[in-house]
């Protein structure tokens, strides 16, 4: 059974406890490599899990600063990560508020882990690069056209500054995927003619609104259900599978036609996003990929990628025609951080900004095709003025919930 990123987050605390008890390798024991200090920006479940991954990734890596808009999330991250000797965050380096990310960047760290809701990724990534920090950023990295362009430009600046940038598309750091995709690229199944990818699962968490919460507090607590924060679940989650298709095809879609809607998850606490999408992505050369994702409680799950070539087929993870990937390999959620750290120490910084921008924006493309009911081209959307971030965020601002997108009638 495949372990998802969310499954791994649930296991992070158990792993931390095992490390403290001596049941896991002492990855910090040697201490010969130069220390790399990191700050975590975004202390929810995924951020705390990413911090644990980082601390398990290599010797002499430390987390010395935390930042989040909510104090309870900072406090919870401190409790969960305190089991690591290399977690060294005191009260003076625990930052809270809408400007917490800046305080982390100003705290003297070498690297930042960006794990806030995705809508903030372009702002935080650009600020991190400007501040001269290496970056691990969770996927997706944008929710709209303006954000995609901003991240791509910041990625270029990071390359000029020789800053390492790694994204949370962990399949690209997973041994089986790496070997299988290489085999596909080497011709194991011939020329690819079609593909499909899925992320179908049950429901997720939701936090009913409390009387004392302002509009912004409520939406940030329930960020997954608002497009300006998550991009909708096709962007926030299904990006993993779409990223594999881009990787296999060595391209991004040129246009998309889609359906989608809100059939099961319809109560107001679920914001305004859809609960299912079906997208026909057209890639260069007329290759079509069927993309499907849904959040329907009580239904079977399916998380996979599949491609068909002129001489065979592949699931992209373990086999391609007669090729079979070998077993083993490190946990990819840890390996992506290990690869980041190694690239910094070697002076050969990885830069995954462009590939994760293209995969994130591919998912945005599919979302917009479903929201509008139109065939949407990459170039038209990329060059549009789409910008979903509300201006001048303030805790007491009025922040209306947009209507559920209705194909054919969206303004």
C-alpha positions as CSV (number, residue, x, y, z in Angstrom):
1,X,0.0,0.0,0.0
2,X,1.3,3.4,-0.9
3,X,2.0,5.8,1.9
4,X,0.6,9.3,1.3
5,X,2.1,12.5,2.5
6,X,-0.8,12.8,5.0
7,X,-0.2,9.3,6.3
8,X,3.4,10.2,6.9
9,X,2.4,13.3,8.9
10,X,0.4,11.2,11.2
11,X,3.5,9.0,11.8
12,X,5.9,11.9,12.4
13,X,5.4,12.0,16.2
14,X,5.9,8.2,16.5
15,X,9.1,8.5,14.5
16,X,10.3,11.3,16.6
17,X,9.7,9.3,19.8
18,X,11.5,6.3,18.4
19,X,14.5,8.5,17.5
20,X,14.6,9.9,21.0
21,X,14.5,6.4,22.4
22,X,17.3,5.2,20.2
23,X,15.3,2.9,18.0
24,X,16.3,4.8,14.8
25,X,19.7,5.6,13.4
26,X,21.4,8.5,15.1
27,X,21.5,10.7,12.1
28,X,23.1,13.6,14.0
29,X,25.8,11.6,15.7
30,X,28.8,12.4,13.5
31,X,28.4,16.2,13.4
32,X,31.4,16.6,11.0
33,X,29.5,18.5,8.3
34,X,28.9,22.2,8.7
35,X,25.7,23.0,10.6
36,X,22.7,24.0,8.5
37,X,20.1,25.9,10.6
38,X,16.5,26.1,9.4
39,X,13.3,28.0,10.2
40,X,9.8,26.5,9.8
41,X,7.2,28.9,8.3
42,X,3.8,27.3,8.7
43,X,3.5,25.0,11.8
44,X,0.4,22.9,10.9
45,X,0.4,19.2,10.4
46,X,2.3,19.3,7.1
47,X,4.8,21.8,8.4
48,X,5.5,19.9,11.5
49,X,5.9,16.7,9.5
50,X,8.3,18.4,7.1
51,X,10.3,19.7,10.0
52,X,10.6,16.1,11.3
53,X,11.7,14.9,7.8
54,X,14.4,17.6,7.7
55,X,15.7,16.7,11.1
56,X,15.9,13.0,10.1
57,X,17.6,13.8,6.7
58,X,21.2,14.4,7.5
59,X,23.8,15.0,10.3
60,X,24.1,18.4,11.9
61,X,20.9,20.0,10.7
62,X,18.9,22.1,13.2
63,X,15.7,23.9,13.4
64,X,16.1,27.1,15.4
65,X,13.0,29.2,14.5
66,X,9.3,28.8,14.1
67,X,6.6,31.0,12.6
68,X,2.8,30.8,12.1
69,X,-0.2,33.1,12.1
70,X,-1.6,31.1,15.1
71,X,0.1,30.7,18.4
72,X,-1.5,27.3,19.1
73,X,0.1,25.9,16.0
74,X,3.6,27.2,17.0
75,X,3.1,25.7,20.5
76,X,2.0,22.4,19.1
77,X,4.9,22.2,16.8
78,X,7.3,22.9,19.6
79,X,5.7,20.1,21.7
80,X,6.0,17.6,18.9
81,X,9.5,18.4,17.8
82,X,11.0,18.9,21.3
83,X,12.0,15.2,21.2
84,X,14.8,16.0,18.7
85,X,18.0,17.2,20.2
86,X,18.6,19.2,17.0
87,X,15.3,21.1,17.5
88,X,16.5,24.2,19.3
89,X,13.7,26.8,19.3
90,X,13.2,29.0,22.3
91,X,10.5,31.6,23.1
92,X,12.4,34.4,21.5
93,X,12.5,32.5,18.2
94,X,8.8,31.4,18.2
95,X,7.0,34.0,16.0
96,X,3.3,34.5,15.7
97,X,1.2,36.7,13.3
98,X,0.7,37.6,9.7
99,X,4.3,38.9,9.7
100,X,5.8,35.8,11.4
101,X,7.5,34.7,8.1
102,X,9.5,37.9,8.0
103,X,10.7,37.4,11.6
104,X,11.8,33.9,10.8
105,X,13.7,35.2,7.7
106,X,15.4,37.8,9.9
107,X,16.4,35.3,12.6
108,X,19.7,34.3,11.0
109,X,18.7,30.9,9.6
110,X,20.4,29.3,6.6
111,X,17.3,27.7,5.2
112,X,13.5,28.0,5.4
113,X,10.8,25.3,5.2
114,X,7.7,26.9,3.6
115,X,4.6,25.0,4.6
116,X,1.9,27.6,5.0
117,X,-1.3,27.4,2.9
118,X,-0.3,27.5,-0.7
119,X,-1.8,30.9,-1.5
120,X,1.1,32.4,0.5
121,X,3.8,30.5,-1.2
122,X,4.7,33.1,-3.9
123,X,5.0,35.9,-1.3
124,X,7.1,33.8,1.1
125,X,9.3,32.2,-1.5
126,X,10.1,35.6,-3.1
127,X,10.9,37.0,0.3
128,X,13.1,34.0,1.2
129,X,15.1,34.3,-2.0
130,X,15.5,38.1,-1.5
131,X,16.8,37.3,2.0
132,X,19.4,34.9,0.6
133,X,17.9,31.7,2.1
134,X,17.9,28.1,0.8
135,X,14.4,26.9,0.5
136,X,12.3,23.7,0.9
137,X,8.8,24.6,-0.2
138,X,5.7,22.4,0.0
139,X,3.6,21.9,-3.1
140,X,1.7,23.5,-4.7
141,X,3.6,26.7,-5.1
142,X,0.9,28.8,-6.6
143,X,-2.9,29.0,-6.9
144,X,-3.2,31.5,-9.8
145,X,-1.4,33.0,-12.7
146,X,0.1,35.9,-10.8
147,X,1.6,33.6,-8.2
148,X,3.0,31.2,-10.8
149,X,4.9,34.0,-12.6
150,X,6.2,35.3,-9.3
151,X,7.5,31.9,-8.2
152,X,9.1,31.3,-11.5
153,X,10.9,34.7,-11.4
154,X,12.0,34.1,-7.8
155,X,13.3,30.7,-8.9
156,X,15.5,32.4,-11.5
157,X,16.9,34.7,-8.9
158,X,17.6,31.8,-6.6
159,X,19.6,30.2,-9.4
160,X,21.6,33.4,-9.9
161,X,22.3,33.6,-6.1
162,X,23.2,29.9,-6.0
163,X,20.5,29.1,-3.5
164,X,19.1,25.6,-3.3
165,X,15.3,25.1,-3.9
166,X,13.6,21.8,-3.4
167,X,9.8,21.2,-3.6
168,X,7.6,18.7,-1.8
169,X,6.9,16.6,-4.9
170,X,8.5,13.6,-3.2
171,X,7.9,11.1,-6.0
172,X,10.8,12.8,-7.9
173,X,13.0,11.7,-5.0
174,X,11.6,8.2,-4.7
175,X,13.9,5.4,-6.0
176,X,11.2,3.4,-7.7
177,X,9.8,6.4,-9.6
178,X,13.3,7.6,-10.5
179,X,14.2,4.2,-12.0
180,X,11.0,3.7,-13.8
181,X,10.8,7.1,-15.3
182,X,14.4,6.8,-16.5
183,X,13.4,3.5,-18.2
184,X,10.5,5.2,-19.9
185,X,12.7,8.1,-21.1
186,X,15.2,5.4,-22.3
187,X,12.5,3.9,-24.5
188,X,11.2,1.0,-22.5
189,X,7.6,1.4,-23.7
190,X,8.3,3.3,-26.9
191,X,6.7,6.7,-27.7
192,X,4.0,7.7,-25.1
193,X,0.6,8.0,-26.7
194,X,-1.7,8.4,-23.7
195,X,-1.9,8.5,-19.9
196,X,-4.1,8.8,-16.9
197,X,-3.7,9.8,-13.3
198,X,-5.9,9.7,-10.2
199,X,-6.2,11.0,-6.6
200,X,-9.6,9.7,-5.4
201,X,-10.2,9.5,-1.6
202,X,-12.7,10.1,1.2
203,X,-13.2,13.2,3.2
204,X,-10.8,15.4,5.1
205,X,-10.8,17.5,8.2
206,X,-12.9,20.6,8.7
207,X,-13.2,23.1,11.6
208,X,-16.7,24.4,12.2
209,X,-16.7,28.2,12.7
210,X,-16.5,29.6,16.2
211,X,-18.3,32.7,17.2
212,X,-15.1,34.5,18.1
213,X,-13.4,33.9,14.8
214,X,-13.2,36.7,12.3
215,X,-13.7,36.0,8.6
216,X,-9.9,35.7,8.0
217,X,-9.3,33.5,11.1
218,X,-12.1,31.1,10.0
219,X,-10.8,30.9,6.4
220,X,-7.2,30.4,7.5
221,X,-8.2,27.7,9.9
222,X,-10.1,26.0,7.1
223,X,-7.7,27.0,4.3
224,X,-8.3,23.9,2.3
225,X,-11.8,24.9,1.4
226,X,-11.0,28.3,-0.2
227,X,-9.4,28.6,-3.6
228,X,-7.3,31.7,-2.8
229,X,-5.6,29.6,-0.1
230,X,-5.5,26.1,-1.4
231,X,-6.1,26.4,-5.1
232,X,-8.9,23.7,-4.6
233,X,-8.0,20.1,-4.0
234,X,-7.0,19.5,-7.6
235,X,-4.2,21.9,-7.1
236,X,-3.3,21.2,-3.4
237,X,-3.3,17.4,-3.6
238,X,-3.7,16.1,-7.2
239,X,-0.6,18.0,-8.2
240,X,1.4,15.0,-7.1
241,X,0.0,12.8,-9.9
242,X,0.0,15.6,-12.5
243,X,3.6,16.3,-11.6
244,X,4.4,12.7,-12.5
245,X,2.7,13.0,-15.9
246,X,4.7,16.2,-16.6
247,X,7.9,14.4,-15.6
248,X,7.2,11.4,-17.7
249,X,6.2,13.5,-20.7
250,X,8.9,16.1,-20.2
251,X,6.4,18.8,-20.9
252,X,3.4,20.6,-19.4
253,X,-0.2,20.6,-20.9
254,X,-1.0,23.1,-23.7
255,X,-4.7,23.1,-22.9
256,X,-7.4,21.5,-20.8
257,X,-11.1,20.6,-21.0
258,X,-12.7,19.6,-17.8
259,X,-15.8,18.8,-15.7
260,X,-16.2,19.2,-11.9
261,X,-18.6,20.1,-9.2
262,X,-19.7,20.0,-5.6
263,X,-22.0,17.0,-5.2
264,X,-21.3,15.5,-1.7
265,X,-19.3,18.1,0.2
266,X,-21.9,20.9,0.0
267,X,-22.4,22.3,3.5
268,X,-21.2,26.0,4.1
269,X,-18.3,24.9,6.3
270,X,-16.7,23.4,3.2
271,X,-16.2,26.9,1.7
272,X,-16.7,27.1,-2.0
273,X,-14.4,24.5,-3.6
274,X,-15.4,21.5,-5.6
275,X,-15.4,17.9,-4.4
276,X,-14.6,16.3,-7.8
277,X,-12.8,17.0,-11.0
278,X,-12.3,15.2,-14.3
279,X,-9.8,16.8,-16.7
280,X,-8.6,16.0,-20.2
281,X,-5.1,17.5,-20.4
282,X,-3.7,17.8,-23.9
283,X,0.1,17.7,-24.1
284,X,2.4,18.6,-27.0
285,X,2.2,16.2,-29.9
286,X,-1.5,15.5,-29.2
287,X,-0.9,13.2,-26.2
288,X,-4.0,13.2,-23.9
289,X,-3.9,12.5,-20.2
290,X,-7.1,11.8,-18.2
291,X,-6.9,13.3,-14.7
292,X,-9.4,12.5,-12.0
293,X,-9.7,13.5,-8.4
294,X,-12.4,13.5,-5.8
295,X,-13.2,13.7,-2.0
296,X,-16.2,11.6,-1.4
297,X,-16.5,9.9,2.0
298,X,-17.3,6.2,1.9
299,X,-15.9,5.6,-1.6
300,X,-12.9,3.5,-2.6
301,X,-9.5,5.3,-2.9
302,X,-7.2,5.3,-6.0
303,X,-3.9,7.2,-6.1
304,X,-1.9,6.3,-9.2
305,X,-0.4,7.3,-12.5
306,X,-0.4,5.2,-15.7
307,X,1.0,5.7,-19.2
308,X,0.7,3.8,-22.5
309,X,3.4,3.7,-25.1
310,X,3.7,2.3,-28.6
311,X,5.5,-0.8,-27.3
312,X,4.1,-1.2,-23.8
313,X,2.7,0.4,-20.7
314,X,3.8,1.6,-17.3
315,X,2.5,2.7,-13.9
316,X,5.4,5.1,-13.6
317,X,6.3,3.8,-10.1
318,X,7.5,0.2,-10.5
319,X,7.4,-1.1,-14.1
320,X,7.7,0.0,-17.7
321,X,7.1,-2.8,-20.1
322,X,9.6,-5.5,-19.2
323,X,11.5,-3.2,-16.9
324,X,10.9,-3.7,-13.1
325,X,12.3,-1.2,-10.6
326,X,14.4,-2.6,-7.8
327,X,13.2,-2.4,-4.2
328,X,14.7,-0.3,-1.4
329,X,15.4,3.3,-1.2
330,X,15.0,5.8,1.6
331,X,11.6,7.2,2.6
332,X,11.0,9.8,-0.1
333,X,9.6,12.4,2.4
334,X,13.0,12.3,4.1
335,X,15.0,11.8,0.9
336,X,13.9,15.1,-0.6
337,X,15.4,17.0,2.4
338,X,18.5,14.8,2.2
339,X,19.0,15.7,-1.4
340,X,18.5,19.4,-0.6
341,X,21.1,19.4,2.2
342,X,23.6,17.4,0.1
343,X,23.3,19.8,-2.7
344,X,24.0,22.8,-0.4
345,X,27.0,21.1,1.1
346,X,28.4,20.1,-2.2
347,X,28.0,23.6,-3.6
348,X,25.8,22.3,-6.3
349,X,22.4,23.7,-5.3
350,X,19.3,21.9,-6.7
351,X,16.7,24.2,-8.2
352,X,13.3,22.6,-8.7
353,X,11.4,25.9,-9.0
354,X,10.5,25.7,-12.7
355,X,9.3,22.1,-12.6
356,X,7.0,22.6,-9.6
357,X,5.7,25.9,-11.0
358,X,4.7,24.0,-14.2
359,X,3.1,21.2,-12.3
360,X,1.2,23.6,-9.9
361,X,0.0,25.7,-12.8
362,X,-1.0,22.6,-14.8
363,X,-3.4,21.8,-11.9
364,X,-4.6,25.4,-11.9
365,X,-5.2,25.0,-15.7
366,X,-7.4,22.0,-15.0
367,X,-9.3,23.8,-12.3
368,X,-10.1,26.8,-14.5
369,X,-11.3,24.6,-17.3
370,X,-13.7,22.9,-14.9
371,X,-14.8,26.2,-13.2
372,X,-15.6,27.9,-16.5
373,X,-16.7,25.0,-18.6
374,X,-14.4,26.1,-21.3
375,X,-11.3,24.7,-23.0
376,X,-8.5,26.8,-21.5
377,X,-5.1,27.2,-23.0
378,X,-1.9,27.4,-21.0
379,X,-0.8,30.5,-22.7
380,X,-4.0,32.4,-22.3
381,X,-4.2,31.6,-18.6
382,X,-0.5,32.2,-18.0
383,X,-0.7,35.6,-19.5
384,X,-4.0,36.5,-17.7
385,X,-4.3,39.0,-14.8
386,X,-5.7,36.2,-12.5
387,X,-4.7,37.0,-8.9
388,X,-6.7,35.5,-6.1
389,X,-4.9,36.9,-3.1
390,X,-7.0,39.5,-1.2
391,X,-5.2,42.8,-0.9
392,X,-4.0,44.1,2.5
393,X,-4.9,41.2,4.8
394,X,-6.1,42.3,8.2
395,X,-7.6,40.2,11.0
396,X,-10.7,42.3,11.1
397,X,-11.3,42.6,7.4
398,X,-14.5,41.6,5.8
399,X,-13.8,38.5,3.7
400,X,-16.8,37.2,1.8
401,X,-17.0,33.6,0.7
402,X,-17.1,33.6,-3.1
403,X,-19.9,31.7,-4.8
404,X,-19.4,28.2,-5.9
405,X,-18.0,28.4,-9.5
406,X,-20.8,27.6,-12.0
407,X,-19.5,26.6,-15.5
408,X,-20.8,29.0,-18.1
409,X,-21.7,31.8,-15.7
410,X,-18.4,32.6,-13.9
411,X,-17.6,36.3,-13.9
